[in-house]
C-alpha cells in the first residue's frame, strides 16, 4: 500500500468483504476487531450513548443488551472473514510499529 493511500471505515460500518477486497487489490490492509470484556464494552457504550442523549435510556439499554448478546457472533463472523481479533494493547503495539517505519511518522 502506498503511504498516501489510507483506508478507513466509519464507526459502525464494516463491509464484510473489505478484507477480501483489499487482498484482491493487493493492498496490505489489516483489519483487527478489538477483543474486550463484553461487560466493559456494554458499559462504555451505554455511558457514551446516555451522555449524547439521542434516545430514551430504555431504548439505549435494550440496544446495548442486544449488542452485548450479538458480540460473540459478530467477532466470529469477522474472524471467519480473515480479521485477526486482538486486545487493545496489542493493536497499539502494531500501530506503533507501523508508524515507526512510516516516512511521515
FIVO-217862 format. One record per residue: residue in three letters; chain; x, y, z of N, C-alpha, C in turn. Coordinates in pm, whole numbers, plus 50000, padded with zeros to 5 digits. Each point is the difference from the previous one (the first is absolute). Layout:
BEGIN
ATOM  type  mol    n_X    n_Y    n_Z   ca_X   ca_Y   ca_Z    c_X    c_Y    c_Z
ATOM   ala    A      X      Y      Z      X      Y      Z      X      Y      Z
...
***
This chain:
BEGIN
ATOM  type  mol    n_X    n_Y    n_Z   ca_X   ca_Y   ca_Z    c_X    c_Y    c_Z
ATOM   unk    A  50084  49883  50000  49916  50117  50000  50089  50123  50000
ATOM   unk    A  49971  50093  49916  50082  50122  49995  49970  50086  50121
ATOM   unk    A  50098  50078  50049  49982  50080  50121  49890  50104  49989
ATOM   unk    A  49966  50043  49878  49899  50104  49988  49859  49944  49987
ATOM   unk    A  49984  49868  50002  49867  49940  49993  49960  49954  50138
ATOM   unk    A  49883  50038  50044  49951  49963  50132  49864  49935  49985
ATOM   unk    A  49977  49897  50078  49872  49933  50003  49942  50016  50140
ATOM   unk    A  49874  50037  50006  49935  50005  50129  49851  49976  49979
ATOM   unk    A  49938  49950  50104  49857  49978  49998  49941  50078  50115
ATOM   unk    A  49888  50070  49977  49938  50074  50109  49953  49907  50111
ATOM   unk    A  49990  50054  50119  49954  49922  50115  49868  49933  49966
ATOM   unk    A  49989  49873  50031  49878  49927  49975  49989  49946  49859
ATOM   unk    A  50092  50034  49914  49997  49952  49862  50117  49906  49977
ATOM   unk    A  49967  49879  49964  50106  49902  49977  49957  49908  49887
ATOM   unk    A  50022  50039  49876  49959  49915  49889  50063  49862  50014
ATOM   unk    A  49920  49894  49997  50052  49866  50029  50108  49952  49906
ATOM   unk    A  50005  50050  49878  50101  49952  49908  50119  50094  49985
ATOM   unk    A  50010  50097  50088  50106  50099  49989  50139  49938  50000
ATOM   unk    A  50023  49904  50089  50131  49936  50006  50031  49928  49870
ATOM   unk    A  49901  49929  49950  50020  49927  49874  50026  50095  49884
ATOM   unk    A  49924  50111  49996  50020  50098  49893  50139  50061  50007
ATOM   unk    A  50048  50027  50121  50132  50058  50016  50108  49903  49953
ATOM   unk    A  49983  49873  50032  50096  49899  49954  49996  49991  49848
ATOM   unk    A  49880  50003  49943  49986  49992  49856  50065  50122  49933
ATOM   unk    A  49996  50114  50064  50061  50121  49945  50148  50008  50032
ATOM   unk    A  50055  49895  50058  50142  49991  50034  50040  50110  50098
ATOM   unk    A  49916  50025  50098  50029  50098  50104  50030  49925  50129
ATOM   unk    A  50094  50049  50075  50030  49939  50129  49918  50070  50108
ATOM   unk    A  49876  49964  50009  49908  50062  50094  49962  49898  50105
ATOM   unk    A  50023  50032  50124  49962  49911  50108  49875  50050  50068
ATOM   unk    A  49909  49910  50027  49879  50035  50073  50005  49929  50132
ATOM   unk    A  49986  50073  50107  50014  49942  50132  49883  50040  50090
ATOM   unk    A  49902  49911  50015  49896  50030  50099  50058  49988  50140
ATOM   unk    A  49960  50090  50088  50053  49997  50136  49932  49889  50080
ATOM   unk    A  50081  49930  50075  49949  49897  50090  50003  50062  50140
ATOM   unk    A  49881  50035  50051  49987  50064  50130  49900  49921  50084
ATOM   unk    A  50006  50019  50129  49893  49942  50084  49866  50059  49957
ATOM   unk    A  49903  49913  49973  49871  50047  49948  49930  50095  50095
ATOM   unk    A  50009  49974  50130  49935  50088  50097  50058  50140  49998
ATOM   unk    A  50130  50009  49984  50067  50131  49994  49956  50075  49874
ATOM   unk    A  49989  49930  49889  49955  50063  49876  49857  50051  50016
ATOM   unk    A  49915  49917  50062  49861  50041  50024  49995  50128  50082
ATOM   unk    A  50077  50004  50110  49997  50118  50087  50056  50124  49931
ATOM   unk    A  50109  49984  49925  50056  50116  49927  49900  50055  49899
ATOM   unk    A  49938  49908  49925  49904  50041  49897  49879  50068  50066
ATOM   unk    A  49950  49942  50109  49884  50057  50067  50032  50139  50056
ATOM   unk    A  50116  50014  50063  50038  50131  50054  50010  50104  49888
ATOM   unk    A  50062  49961  49889  50012  50094  49886  49863  50038  49947
ATOM   unk    A  49914  49899  49979  49869  50027  49942  49912  50082  50094
ATOM   unk    A  50008  49972  50129  49922  50079  50096  50047  50145  50003
ATOM   unk    A  50130  50021  49989  50052  50138  50003  49959  50077  49874
ATOM   unk    A  49984  49930  49888  49958  50066  49876  49850  50029  49998
ATOM   unk    A  49922  49932  50081  49855  50022  50016  49924  50000  49868
ATOM   unk    A  50036  49911  49911  49931  49995  49871  49874  49915  50003
ATOM   unk    A  49996  49906  50096  49884  49912  50012  49966  49983  50147
ATOM   unk    A  49881  49949  50024  49955  49976  50137  50089  49894  50065
ATOM   unk    A  50028  50014  50130  50084  49901  50069  49954  49856  49983
ATOM   unk    A  49869  49977  50003  49949  49863  49983  50040  49942  49864
ATOM   unk    A  49993  50082  49897  50039  49956  49865  50150  49968  49998
ATOM   unk    A  50080  50084  50062  50145  49980  50003  50038  49873  50074
ATOM   unk    A  49932  49972  50110  50029  49878  50075  49962  49877  49918
ATOM   unk    A  49882  50002  49938  49958  49886  49915  50097  49978  49885
ATOM   unk    A  50039  50109  49935  50095  49991  49888  50134  49946  50050
ATOM   unk    A  50045  50051  50115  50127  49955  50056  49999  49853  50035
ATOM   unk    A  49891  49952  50058  49989  49857  50035  49999  49916  49872
ATOM   unk    A  49930  50045  49898  49997  49926  49874  50141  49991  49940
ATOM   unk    A  50074  50112  50003  50137  49997  49948  50092  49915  50086
ATOM   unk    A  49979  50001  50131  50077  49917  50092  49983  49853  49964
ATOM   unk    A  49878  49960  49974  49972  49861  49964  50054  49965  49861
ATOM   unk    A  49997  50095  49909  50042  49974  49861  50151  50004  49982
ATOM   unk    A  50072  50060  50094  50143  50022  49982  50081  49873  49968
ATOM   unk    A  49979  49888  50069  50078  49880  49965  49979  49955  49855
ATOM   unk    A  49877  50007  49952  49972  49960  49862  50066  50097  49901
ATOM   unk    A  49998  50129  50032  50064  50100  49914  50150  49975  49992
ATOM   unk    A  50061  49973  50114  50143  49972  50004  50034  49873  49921
ATOM   unk    A  49919  49896  50017  50021  49875  49922  49988  50027  49851
ATOM   unk    A  49902  50080  49962  49981  50031  49857  50120  50074  49944
ATOM   unk    A  50046  50103  50071  50114  50078  49953  50127  49916  49992
ATOM   unk    A  50025  49917  50102  50120  49915  49995  49986  49895  49890
ATOM   unk    A  49877  49955  49974  49977  49906  49891  50028  50062  49864
ATOM   unk    A  49989  50132  49991  50027  50072  49875  50147  50041  49988
ATOM   unk    A  50081  49958  50097  50143  50027  49989  50055  50103  50096
ATOM   unk    A  49914  50063  50079  50049  50097  50098  50065  49925  50116
ATOM   unk    A  50095  50065  50064  50069  49940  50114  49966  50081  50125
ATOM   unk    A  49918  49942  50087  49960  50070  50122  50119  50014  50094
ATOM   unk    A  50007  50113  50067  50111  50024  50093  49954  50095  50110
ATOM   unk    A  50070  49998  50109  49975  50094  50109  50055  50137  49960
ATOM   unk    A  49948  50104  50063  50036  50137  49964  50151  50023  50012
ATOM   unk    A  50062  49945  50102  50144  50021  50020  50081  49945  49882
ATOM   unk    A  49958  49884  49949  50069  49941  49884  49980  50087  49876
ATOM   unk    A  49880  50053  49981  49972  50086  49885  50088  50125  50007
ATOM   unk    A  50013  50059  50119  50085  50119  50016  50146  49968  49967
ATOM   unk    A  50046  49882  50040  50138  49960  49965  50018  49990  49849
ATOM   unk    A  49900  49941  49934  50008  49986  49853  50001  50136  49932
ATOM   unk    A  49915  50090  50044  49993  50134  49942  50132  50073  50022
ATOM   unk    A  50055  49990  50121  50129  50065  50028  50109  49945  49908
ATOM   unk    A  49997  49871  49976  50099  49939  49909  49983  50051  49858
ATOM   unk    A  49875  50015  49957  49975  50053  49865  50044  50145  49989
ATOM   unk    A  49971  50079  50102  50038  50141  49997  50152  50019  50006
ATOM   unk    A  50068  49910  50069  50146  50011  50010  50064  49985  49863
ATOM   unk    A  49940  49924  49913  50056  49979  49867  49942  50092  49894
ATOM   unk    A  49907  50087  50038  49936  50090  49904  50085  50126  49984
ATOM   unk    A  50019  50048  49876  50085  50117  49977  49946  50129  50064
ATOM   unk    A  49870  50006  50026  49944  50122  50060  49977  49984  50149
ATOM   unk    A  50042  49887  50060  49971  49972  50140  50097  50051  50090
***
